Amino acid sequence: MAIESLKTIIQTAGGQTALAPLLRAKLPHRPLRQSHVCNWLNSRNPDQMPPADYVPALESIAHDLGLPLSGRDLRPDLYPFEGRK
C-alpha cells in the first residue's frame, strides 16, 4: 500500500516533525508543517496521499535517506508500471 511507503519515509526521517523541514527545503514555496504530514496519514482518501505535487520532493527525500522508493511507491495511481499503455 502506498501509505506504507509514506510511513517508511516518515520513520526514516525521524518522524513527522523532522520530515516537514526536509520537504520545505525541497519546496520552499510551500508553508508545509507537521500537521500537513499528519493530515496525509489520517486522510479519508489514503490512496490519494500524499498530494501529487509533493511526490517528486518525497521521492528525492527518500533517495537522500537511502530508501529505494519511487514515485510509484508513493502514488501508484499517478505513476503506472513502465511498459503499460
Protein Blocks (a to p, Z undefined) as FASTA:
>chain_A
ZZlmmmmmmmmnopjklmmmmmmmmmmmbccdfklmmmmmmpcblmlcccfklmmmmmmm
mmmnopacdfklmmmmlmccehiZZ
